[in-house]
Amino acid sequence: MSMTLNKEADVLSRLEVSLTPEGARDLLKIEFSSQDRERMRELLEKANQGTRTPDEEREATDFERLGHVFSMLKSVARRTLKHT
């Protein structure tokens, strides 16, 4: 995990979140769109071929960072549901 992601994870872990069970269930439904998933597959294929451009590298990094944020939010949601 990069230093930026570590810092973001630290900040997210300190958030004081009060979720209703319904809100927690809604967070668990967060997903990338089918268009975004297809784009991620394209970027992965280009990475495997060694043909990604610098702009595509940044785009892939953005997807990765968002995926980590989604994972952390879903973790909070699961903990909320476990304790209700």
C-alpha positions in Angstrom: 0.0 0.0 0.0 1.4 3.4 -0.9 2.0 6.1 1.7 -1.0 8.0 0.4 -3.2 5.0 0.9 -1.8 4.4 4.4 -2.6 8.0 5.3 -6.1 7.7 3.9 -6.6 4.5 5.8 -5.5 6.1 9.0 -7.9 9.0 8.5 -10.8 6.7 7.6 -10.1 4.5 10.7 -10.5 7.6 12.9 -13.8 8.7 11.4 -16.7 8.7 13.9 -19.5 7.1 11.9 -23.0 6.6 13.1 -24.8 4.4 10.5 -28.3 3.1 10.7 -28.6 -0.6 9.7 -30.3 0.6 6.4 -27.4 3.0 5.7 -24.9 0.2 6.4 -26.7 -2.1 3.9 -26.7 0.7 1.3 -23.0 1.1 1.7 -22.5 -2.6 1.1 -24.2 -2.2 -2.3 -21.5 0.3 -3.5 -19.9 -1.1 -6.7 -18.1 0.1 -9.7 -20.4 0.3 -12.8 -20.1 -2.3 -15.5 -18.4 0.4 -17.7 -15.8 1.0 -15.0 -15.2 -2.7 -14.5 -14.7 -3.1 -18.2 -12.3 -0.2 -18.2 -10.3 -1.7 -15.3 -10.0 -5.0 -17.3 -8.7 -3.0 -20.3 -6.2 -1.2 -18.1 -5.1 -4.5 -16.6 -4.6 -6.1 -20.0 -2.6 -3.1 -21.1 -0.5 -3.3 -17.9 0.1 -7.0 -18.6 1.2 -6.1 -22.2 3.3 -3.2 -21.0 1.4 -0.7 -23.1 -0.3 1.5 -20.6 0.3 5.2 -21.1 1.1 7.6 -18.2 -2.5 8.8 -18.2 -3.8 5.2 -18.1 -1.4 4.6 -15.2 -3.0 7.5 -13.3 -6.5 6.3 -14.2 -5.6 2.8 -12.9 -4.3 4.3 -9.7 -7.5 6.3 -9.2 -9.5 3.1 -9.6 -7.3 1.3 -7.1 -7.6 4.1 -4.6 -11.4 4.3 -4.9 -11.5 0.5 -4.5 -9.6 0.8 -1.2 -12.0 3.5 0.0 -15.0 1.4 -0.9 -13.4 -1.6 1.0 -12.9 0.5 4.1 -16.4 1.9 4.0 -17.8 -1.5 3.6 -15.8 -2.7 6.6 -17.4 0.0 8.7 -20.8 -1.0 7.4 -20.2 -4.7 8.2 -19.1 -3.8 11.8 -22.2 -1.7 12.2 -24.4 -4.6 11.1 -22.5 -7.0 13.4 -23.2 -4.8 16.4 -26.9 -4.2 15.7 
